[in-house]
Amino acid sequence: MSDHEMSDILVVGGGLTGLPLALALRGGAQDSGLSVTVLSMEGPDDRLAPEMDGRAFALSASSKNLLQLLGVWEHVADLAQPMTSVDISDSKLAEVIRPTLLHMDNEMESGEPAAFVVEAHVLRAALAKVYAGRDDIKVISPVDVTGFEVLPGKVEVKLATGETHTARLLVAADGRASNLRKVAKIQTIDWPASQWGIVATIAHSEPHHGRAVQHFLPSGPFAVLPLTDNRVSLVWTEQGDFASKVTQMDDDEFLAQVRLRMGEELVASLGDLSLAGPRNAFPLSMLVARDYVKERFALLGDAAHGMHWIAGQGLNYGLRDVAALAETLIDAHRLGLDIGSLSQLQRYEQWRRFDSFAFTASMVALNSLFSNENTLLRSVRDFGLNMAGNLPFAKNLFVNEAAGTSGTIPKMLKGELV
């Protein structure tokens, strides 16, 4: 017997996909009538005052639409930097001049930016602010979820304390190393990587004008994303042995390495550089779950697909999951169908799995293509970038992907209620 009243949906994970899913079902501008309980591994203090860790997200226009419906964007808007243009180059590290092979004005046909850069701690604090004081969504934290069992008509979730929670559906939003995915015995397709991602925030004396730059270097992509208040976010990919050295450098040596990778033109345009926050390093790998759903069980966000940050789309794809799963569940509930049945959940899987797998596989190929010094490969990829730069329809494809408007997308990503 459960220790708590049965919910329609239990979401394990109070992060950047778990909390938006609960809001998409119960908050914002609509109420599905479904009861939602969130079991969060983090305590409320960690959510309300998250640490600045150097990470930032390039949120697509469609992700912005969703966050606006959920009442989150109003707490982010003043700290969201529109990404107005993107320049891409392909160079060896010793080449201080980095010719731009592809330039894109990062705007949709409406003139609105296709993407906005928001720091991770800003987005997390905004989500926590929306939740503060709410009583229609139950958030229980901190908890340690140890497993679950599917029973007739329900699923029972077990905590380390011995407590149990029951629901008609369990959603695992517990991250790339998802314990619940393992309990469900869902296999993954993995692409282990020797690369590490280094993140840092850099202040500069001259305006960046919303310009993002991505240099493809032999060790991996080096991206410079614009932030508010004359700052940029670095997303720097390195091999593991050198990455560990970078994290131990003093500030002057670190900034010298940053300038070397930025190249003379970008450094000159930004002016004086200084560190404006902590630096961190994270191991990079990629995975896609072989199944997104089972009876009364669904994977969400990084638990379903852990992506390389080469294109900065990981969270956007997680929010696509949120909108697709919410729409699937709301539609089923309105028709009086069982939201936890495999037949209903397969609509969500069919909607999201191919899209996520295709994108992740393309990132594997792209990372392999650019993270090397092979002269022939470099000639081929540079030719391809130059061709794309001269073909308007190719640029439009890139912008539509950045905006999250390509393919069949859920209603909430268009700013529409379900």
MIKOL-14597 format. One line per 4 residues: their letters; for each residue x, y, z of C-alpha. Coordinates in nm, 4 decimals. Example, Ala and Ser with C-alpha at 12.3 -4.5 7.8 and 13.67 -1.06 7.14 Angstrom:
2
AS = 1.2300/-0.4500/0.7800 ~ 1.3670/-0.1060/0.7140
//
This chain:
418
MSDH = 0.0000/0.0000/0.0000 ~ 0.1267/0.3497/-0.0835 ~ 0.2281/0.5874/0.1931 ~ 0.0797/0.8806/-0.0026
EMSD = -0.2292/0.9663/-0.2020 ~ -0.2070/0.8359/-0.5565 ~ -0.1121/1.0894/-0.8254 ~ -0.1870/1.0745/-1.1941
ILVV = 0.1786/1.1442/-1.2784 ~ 0.4987/1.1106/-1.0751 ~ 0.7973/1.3003/-1.2158 ~ 1.1358/1.1978/-1.0746
GGGL = 1.3793/1.4842/-1.1220 ~ 1.3202/1.8482/-1.0332 ~ 1.5506/1.9902/-1.2974 ~ 1.5254/2.1706/-1.6292
TGLP = 1.2882/1.9187/-1.7886 ~ 1.1081/1.7654/-1.4908 ~ 0.9814/2.0968/-1.3542 ~ 0.8704/2.2309/-1.6962
LALA = 0.6730/1.9097/-1.7573 ~ 0.4834/1.9549/-1.4318 ~ 0.4128/2.3175/-1.5248 ~ 0.3028/2.2183/-1.8755
LRGG = 0.0440/1.9865/-1.7213 ~ -0.0711/2.2000/-1.4297 ~ 0.0628/2.5511/-1.4577 ~ 0.1063/2.8318/-1.7034
AQDS = -0.2043/2.9165/-1.9036 ~ -0.3707/2.5749/-1.8888 ~ -0.4708/2.3047/-1.6412 ~ -0.5034/1.9517/-1.7761
GLSV = -0.6864/1.8262/-1.4693 ~ -0.4091/1.5728/-1.4107 ~ -0.2510/1.5624/-1.0633 ~ 0.1296/1.5845/-1.0657
TVLS = 0.3887/1.5105/-0.7972 ~ 0.7584/1.5908/-0.8482 ~ 1.0191/1.3934/-0.6544 ~ 1.3339/1.6056/-0.6603
MEGP = 1.6824/1.4937/-0.5628 ~ 1.7696/1.8560/-0.4829 ~ 1.6421/2.0422/-0.1796 ~ 1.4447/2.3689/-0.2152
DDRL = 1.7433/2.5869/-0.1191 ~ 1.9489/2.4447/-0.4069 ~ 1.6688/2.5159/-0.6539 ~ 1.5954/2.8677/-0.5298
APEM = 1.9592/2.9798/-0.5155 ~ 2.1518/2.7637/-0.7650 ~ 2.5248/2.8111/-0.7921 ~ 2.6731/2.9782/-1.0977
DGRA = 2.8739/2.7015/-1.2654 ~ 2.9722/2.8671/-1.5941 ~ 2.7155/2.6894/-1.8097 ~ 2.4761/2.8662/-2.0455
FALS = 2.2086/2.7496/-2.2877 ~ 2.1289/2.8664/-2.6402 ~ 1.7507/2.8497/-2.6075 ~ 1.5606/2.8278/-2.9342
ASSK = 1.2688/3.0531/-3.0199 ~ 1.0365/2.7534/-2.9773 ~ 1.1772/2.6877/-2.6276 ~ 1.1097/3.0532/-2.5482
NLLQ = 0.7482/3.0043/-2.6630 ~ 0.7065/2.7127/-2.4235 ~ 0.8654/2.8982/-2.1323 ~ 0.6380/3.1969/-2.1970
LLGV = 0.3299/2.9739/-2.1731 ~ 0.4624/2.8314/-1.8460 ~ 0.5138/3.1764/-1.6925 ~ 0.8920/3.1252/-1.6708
WEHV = 1.0190/3.3562/-1.9456 ~ 0.9107/3.6740/-1.7655 ~ 1.1690/3.5909/-1.4961 ~ 1.4375/3.5291/-1.7610
ADLA = 1.3709/3.7917/-2.0287 ~ 1.5912/4.0714/-1.8903 ~ 1.8854/3.8306/-1.8588 ~ 1.8392/3.6573/-2.1955
QPMT = 2.0776/3.7711/-2.4688 ~ 1.9427/3.7497/-2.8271 ~ 2.1887/3.5709/-3.0549 ~ 2.1756/3.7939/-3.3619
SVDI = 2.4414/3.6295/-3.5799 ~ 2.6650/3.3227/-3.5981 ~ 3.0103/3.2973/-3.7553 ~ 3.1767/2.9590/-3.8131
SDSK = 3.5408/2.8971/-3.8941 ~ 3.7659/2.5922/-3.9343 ~ 4.1293/2.6448/-3.8427 ~ 4.4398/2.4998/-3.6901
LAEV = 4.5226/2.6322/-3.3442 ~ 4.8360/2.8123/-3.4634 ~ 4.6356/3.0167/-3.7145 ~ 4.5625/3.3399/-3.5302
IRPT = 4.3532/3.4687/-3.8215 ~ 4.0358/3.2639/-3.8534 ~ 3.8530/3.3320/-4.1833 ~ 3.4757/3.3046/-4.1507
LLHM = 3.3545/3.0190/-4.3705 ~ 2.9877/3.0551/-4.2826 ~ 2.8031/3.3640/-4.1574 ~ 2.4378/3.3543/-4.0617
DNEM = 2.2056/3.6300/-3.9522 ~ 2.0304/3.4358/-3.6789 ~ 1.6822/3.5776/-3.7375 ~ 1.3550/3.4199/-3.8413
ESGE = 1.1375/3.5594/-4.1203 ~ 0.9464/3.7579/-3.8581 ~ 1.2673/3.9392/-3.7644 ~ 1.2712/3.7778/-3.4190
PAAF = 1.5955/3.6129/-3.2985 ~ 1.6128/3.2375/-3.3597 ~ 1.7889/3.1813/-3.0267 ~ 1.8642/3.3431/-2.6904
VVEA = 2.1558/3.2682/-2.4580 ~ 2.0597/3.2221/-2.0932 ~ 2.2874/3.1185/-1.8084 ~ 2.1956/2.7890/-1.6428
HVLR = 2.1669/2.9345/-1.2926 ~ 1.9328/3.2097/-1.4195 ~ 1.6964/2.9568/-1.5779 ~ 1.6990/2.7295/-1.2749
AALA = 1.6244/3.0206/-1.0409 ~ 1.3387/3.1339/-1.2677 ~ 1.1802/2.7881/-1.2577 ~ 1.2125/2.7773/-0.8803
KVYA = 1.0513/3.1215/-0.8543 ~ 0.7500/3.0054/-1.0545 ~ 0.7102/2.7073/-0.8235 ~ 0.7502/2.9036/-0.5008
GRDD = 0.4220/2.9215/-0.3123 ~ 0.2313/2.6920/-0.5502 ~ 0.0056/2.4276/-0.4015 ~ -0.1382/2.2670/-0.7165
IKVI = 0.1886/2.0862/-0.7941 ~ 0.3384/1.8858/-0.5104 ~ 0.7201/1.8972/-0.4979 ~ 0.8825/1.6611/-0.2465
SPVD = 1.2545/1.7053/-0.1833 ~ 1.5200/1.6024/-0.1241 ~ 1.4496/1.2381/-0.1951 ~ 1.6481/0.9314/-0.2997
VTGF = 1.4449/0.7170/-0.5387 ~ 1.5699/0.3581/-0.5392 ~ 1.3333/0.1844/-0.7794 ~ 0.9805/0.1180/-0.8952
EVLP = 0.7378/-0.1625/-0.9674 ~ 0.4612/-0.1714/-1.2259 ~ 0.1376/-0.3088/-1.0795 ~ -0.2090/-0.3487/-1.2338
GKVE = -0.3325/0.0003/-1.3215 ~ -0.0507/0.1834/-1.1434 ~ 0.3219/0.2151/-1.0756 ~ 0.4741/0.2169/-0.7261
VKLA = 0.7912/0.4193/-0.6664 ~ 1.0195/0.3316/-0.3769 ~ 1.2365/0.5733/-0.1765 ~ 1.5491/0.4987/0.0276
TGET = 1.3505/0.5866/0.3402 ~ 1.1164/0.2963/0.2747 ~ 0.8307/0.5265/0.1711 ~ 0.6371/0.4585/-0.1471
HTAR = 0.4465/0.6794/-0.3927 ~ 0.1988/0.5549/-0.6513 ~ 0.0782/0.7005/-0.9796 ~ -0.0782/0.6055/-1.3097
LLVA = 0.2444/0.7093/-1.4868 ~ 0.6098/0.7493/-1.3841 ~ 0.8273/0.9939/-1.5797 ~ 1.2052/0.9629/-1.5388
ADGR = 1.3694/1.3035/-1.5716 ~ 1.6690/1.2022/-1.3605 ~ 1.9469/1.2853/-1.6047 ~ 2.1913/1.1205/-1.8407
ASNL = 2.2960/0.8564/-1.5856 ~ 1.9275/0.7835/-1.5095 ~ 1.8937/0.5212/-1.2378 ~ 1.5291/0.4663/-1.3295
RKVA = 1.6246/0.3919/-1.6902 ~ 1.8509/0.1168/-1.5571 ~ 1.5787/-0.0170/-1.3266 ~ 1.3462/-0.0280/-1.6287
KIQT = 1.6175/-0.2287/-1.8113 ~ 1.6156/0.0081/-2.1075 ~ 1.9370/-0.0235/-2.3071 ~ 2.1186/0.2722/-2.4612
IDWP = 2.3250/0.3330/-2.7730 ~ 2.6412/0.4994/-2.6441 ~ 2.9156/0.7048/-2.8026 ~ 3.1873/0.7390/-2.5361
ASQW = 3.4227/1.0296/-2.5934 ~ 3.7699/1.1217/-2.4776 ~ 3.6765/1.4899/-2.4938 ~ 3.5921/1.7200/-2.2053
GIVA = 3.3903/2.0384/-2.2162 ~ 3.5316/2.3435/-2.0385 ~ 3.2942/2.6274/-1.9532 ~ 3.3687/2.9760/-1.8284
TIAH = 3.2234/3.3260/-1.8358 ~ 3.4419/3.6052/-1.9742 ~ 3.3835/3.9787/-1.9363 ~ 3.5065/4.2140/-2.2096
SEPH = 3.5325/4.5881/-2.2631 ~ 3.3712/4.6210/-2.6092 ~ 3.0150/4.5207/-2.7108 ~ 2.9643/4.1818/-2.8797
HGRA = 2.6449/4.2901/-3.0673 ~ 2.4858/3.9504/-3.0045 ~ 2.7394/3.7710/-3.2233 ~ 2.8194/3.4045/-3.1578
VQHF = 3.1387/3.2485/-3.2919 ~ 3.2283/2.8818/-3.3326 ~ 3.5827/2.7860/-3.4246 ~ 3.6288/2.4230/-3.5239
LPSG = 3.9747/2.3361/-3.3920 ~ 4.1536/1.9978/-3.4096 ~ 4.0783/1.9236/-3.0421 ~ 3.7089/2.0055/-3.0880
PFAV = 3.4739/2.3042/-3.1219 ~ 3.5461/2.6280/-2.9363 ~ 3.2281/2.8360/-2.9078 ~ 3.1827/3.1914/-2.7828
LPLT = 2.8212/3.2705/-2.6955 ~ 2.7025/3.6253/-2.6181 ~ 2.5629/3.7052/-2.2718 ~ 2.4144/4.0210/-2.1264
DNRV = 2.6307/4.2922/-1.9632 ~ 2.9311/4.2681/-2.1984 ~ 3.0046/3.9039/-2.1200 ~ 3.0407/3.5859/-2.3235
SLVW = 3.0081/3.2200/-2.2323 ~ 3.2884/2.9899/-2.3461 ~ 3.2087/2.6345/-2.4494 ~ 3.5523/2.4858/-2.5089
TEQG = 3.6105/2.1222/-2.6107 ~ 3.9443/1.9585/-2.5344 ~ 4.0993/1.6162/-2.5031 ~ 4.0868/1.4880/-2.1470
DFAS = 4.4582/1.5114/-2.0627 ~ 4.4818/1.8797/-2.1611 ~ 4.1419/1.9655/-2.0150 ~ 4.2609/1.8682/-1.6676
KVTQ = 4.5585/2.1034/-1.7076 ~ 4.3321/2.3884/-1.8164 ~ 4.1234/2.3673/-1.4993 ~ 4.4412/2.4034/-1.2887
MDDD = 4.5855/2.7052/-1.4719 ~ 4.6023/3.0411/-1.2993 ~ 4.3789/3.3148/-1.4406 ~ 4.6453/3.4792/-1.6577
EFLA = 4.7523/3.1512/-1.8184 ~ 4.3891/3.0508/-1.8708 ~ 4.3069/3.3815/-2.0424 ~ 4.6172/3.3457/-2.2605
QVRL = 4.4882/3.0092/-2.3808 ~ 4.1446/3.1638/-2.4412 ~ 4.2925/3.4439/-2.6535 ~ 4.4919/3.1901/-2.8554
RMGE = 4.1736/2.9987/-2.9391 ~ 3.9632/3.3070/-3.0058 ~ 4.2018/3.4391/-3.2678 ~ 4.3183/3.7954/-3.3240
ELVA = 4.0037/3.9304/-3.4921 ~ 3.7649/3.8206/-3.2180 ~ 3.9965/3.9305/-2.9354 ~ 4.0361/4.2720/-3.0985
SLGD = 3.6594/4.3105/-3.1346 ~ 3.5909/4.2202/-2.7690 ~ 3.8705/4.4280/-2.6168 ~ 4.0070/4.3618/-2.2668
LSLA = 3.9171/4.0183/-2.1319 ~ 3.8750/3.9055/-1.7718 ~ 3.7202/3.6110/-1.5906 ~ 3.3674/3.6806/-1.4660
GPRN = 3.2864/3.3583/-1.2839 ~ 3.4048/3.0043/-1.2121 ~ 3.5339/2.7626/-1.4713 ~ 3.4328/2.4005/-1.4827
AFPL = 3.4999/2.0927/-1.6926 ~ 3.2601/1.8109/-1.7766 ~ 3.3258/1.4769/-1.9533 ~ 3.1501/1.4587/-2.2898
SMLV = 2.9651/1.1549/-2.4161 ~ 2.6474/1.0852/-2.6093 ~ 2.3693/0.8320/-2.5728 ~ 2.0203/0.7559/-2.6967
ARDY = 1.7815/0.5200/-2.5198 ~ 1.6643/0.2261/-2.7324 ~ 1.3150/0.2716/-2.5911 ~ 1.1587/0.5906/-2.4570
VKER = 0.8585/0.4248/-2.2966 ~ 0.7360/0.1109/-2.1278 ~ 0.4054/0.0361/-1.9609 ~ 0.3411/0.3240/-1.7134
FALL = 0.6944/0.4580/-1.7664 ~ 0.8475/0.7302/-1.9876 ~ 1.1936/0.8838/-2.0255 ~ 1.2368/1.2602/-2.0568
GDAA = 1.5251/1.4877/-2.1562 ~ 1.8798/1.3699/-2.0844 ~ 1.7471/1.0388/-1.9493 ~ 1.6291/0.9675/-2.3056
HGMH = 1.9081/1.1314/-2.5051 ~ 2.2370/1.2731/-2.3833 ~ 2.3718/1.4982/-2.6576 ~ 2.7116/1.6487/-2.7349
WIAG = 2.7001/2.0246/-2.6916 ~ 2.8575/2.0870/-3.0334 ~ 2.5325/2.2528/-3.1468 ~ 2.4034/2.3586/-2.8042
QGLN = 2.0705/2.1807/-2.8569 ~ 2.0525/1.9405/-2.5597 ~ 1.8085/2.1411/-2.3476 ~ 1.6040/2.2452/-2.6515
YGLR = 1.5498/1.8796/-2.7379 ~ 1.4597/1.8130/-2.3746 ~ 1.1971/2.0869/-2.3878 ~ 1.0654/1.9385/-2.7128
DVAA = 1.0169/1.6174/-2.5137 ~ 0.8304/1.8161/-2.2477 ~ 0.5892/1.9695/-2.4983 ~ 0.5341/1.6409/-2.6846
LAET = 0.4738/1.4334/-2.3704 ~ 0.2446/1.6969/-2.2189 ~ 0.0377/1.7135/-2.5383 ~ 0.0200/1.3327/-2.5586
LIDA = -0.1003/1.3008/-2.1983 ~ -0.3479/1.5892/-2.2158 ~ -0.5041/1.4558/-2.5367 ~ -0.5351/1.1047/-2.3901
HRLG = -0.6845/1.2344/-2.0653 ~ -0.9456/1.4434/-2.2473 ~ -1.0533/1.1352/-2.4412 ~ -1.0855/0.9360/-2.1204
LDIG = -0.7976/0.7048/-2.2123 ~ -0.5413/0.5516/-1.9781 ~ -0.2431/0.7900/-1.9759 ~ -0.0080/0.5172/-1.8522
SLSQ = -0.0907/0.2562/-2.1139 ~ 0.1812/0.1616/-2.3575 ~ -0.0461/0.2298/-2.6549 ~ -0.0841/0.5946/-2.5515
LQRY = 0.2806/0.6461/-2.4570 ~ 0.3987/0.5120/-2.7914 ~ 0.2616/0.8261/-2.9577 ~ 0.5177/1.0255/-2.7565
EQWR = 0.7963/0.7798/-2.8417 ~ 0.7186/0.7901/-3.2142 ~ 0.7064/1.1698/-3.2009 ~ 1.0406/1.2168/-3.0305
RFDS = 1.2701/0.9164/-3.0653 ~ 1.3609/0.9386/-3.4347 ~ 1.4126/1.3154/-3.4153 ~ 1.6473/1.2833/-3.1167
FAFT = 1.8351/0.9828/-3.2570 ~ 1.8880/1.1447/-3.5980 ~ 2.0182/1.4652/-3.4422 ~ 2.2485/1.2854/-3.1955
ASMV = 2.3916/1.0644/-3.4711 ~ 2.4540/1.3702/-3.6889 ~ 2.6409/1.5330/-3.3993 ~ 2.8603/1.2220/-3.3677
ALNS = 2.9443/1.2477/-3.7375 ~ 3.0002/1.6237/-3.7234 ~ 3.2252/1.6010/-3.4183 ~ 3.4302/1.3249/-3.5822
LFSN = 3.4542/1.5221/-3.9066 ~ 3.5819/1.8411/-3.7436 ~ 3.7858/1.7140/-3.4463 ~ 4.0956/1.6156/-3.6428
ENTL = 4.3791/1.7625/-3.8484 ~ 4.3384/1.5533/-4.1633 ~ 4.4146/1.7864/-4.4559 ~ 4.1795/1.6139/-4.7006
LRSV = 3.8898/1.6122/-4.4563 ~ 3.9526/1.9760/-4.3775 ~ 3.9346/2.0657/-4.7468 ~ 3.6052/1.8768/-4.7847
RDFG = 3.4392/2.0315/-4.4801 ~ 3.5577/2.3822/-4.5658 ~ 3.4167/2.3417/-4.9154 ~ 3.0879/2.2292/-4.7608
LNMA = 3.0724/2.5283/-4.5257 ~ 3.1488/2.7686/-4.8099 ~ 2.8776/2.6105/-5.0241 ~ 2.6264/2.6395/-4.7393
GNLP = 2.7197/3.0019/-4.6952 ~ 2.6303/3.0713/-5.0568 ~ 2.2981/2.8839/-5.0591 ~ 2.0103/3.0780/-4.8995
FAKN = 1.7952/2.7659/-4.8494 ~ 2.0813/2.5956/-4.6595 ~ 2.1122/2.8957/-4.4281 ~ 1.7369/2.8902/-4.3745
LFVN = 1.7595/2.5251/-4.2721 ~ 2.0250/2.6109/-4.0129 ~ 1.8215/2.9021/-3.8764 ~ 1.5020/2.6940/-3.8610
EAAG = 1.6867/2.4230/-3.6694 ~ 1.8297/2.6815/-3.4292 ~ 1.4806/2.8252/-3.3816 ~ 1.3322/2.4798/-3.3227
TSGT = 1.0706/2.5304/-3.5943 ~ 1.1685/2.2448/-3.8266 ~ 0.9595/1.9296/-3.8510 ~ 0.6286/1.8575/-3.6800
IPKM = 0.6468/2.0318/-3.3453 ~ 0.4056/2.0259/-3.0482 ~ 0.1577/2.3092/-3.0026 ~ 0.3221/2.4592/-2.6955
LKGE = 0.6461/2.5130/-2.8873 ~ 0.4420/2.7359/-3.1190 ~ 0.3101/2.9280/-2.8202 ~ -0.0318/2.7604/-2.8477
LV = -0.2340/2.5853/-2.5774 ~ -0.3076/2.2158/-2.6197
//
